[in-house]
Amino acid sequence: MGIKLNDIDESNVLAAIDNYKSSNILLWIPTNLITPETCLHAVKANGLAIKHLPDKLSTRKIRLAAIWQTHLALWRIPRDLVDNSLIEAAFESLVRQAKVAKYFKY
C-alpha cells in the first residue's frame, strides 16, 4: 500500500521518497524534514526532483547525483551553477541511459 503523504515523518521520509519516486516529492515532505540527506535521496530516486531543491541545500554532490540519475536534470540546475564537469556528467549519463534503452522493446 505504501506511505500516505499525510503520514510522512522523520521515521519514514526516506521510505516515502523510495515509494513515490516523484519529481515533486520535495514539495510533499514537511519542510522540517528537508535535509541534505533527504534531498540527496530524492534526486537519486528521481533526478528531476532537483527543480524543487532549496537553494541553501544545493551542493555539487546533489547536483551530480541528479544528473547521474537523469541527464535531463542538467536543465533544472540554475545556469550559474553549471560548469563543464556537470555538462560532461550529463553527457555520460545520456550515453549510459542510451545503452540501457537498447534492451527495451518499443
Secondary structure, 3 states (H helix, E strand, C coil): CCCCHHHCCCCCHHHHHHHHCCCCHHHHCCHHHCCHHHHHHHHHHCHHHHHHCCHHHCCHHHHHHHHHHCHHHHHHCCHHHCCHHHHHHHHHHHHHHHHHHCCCCC
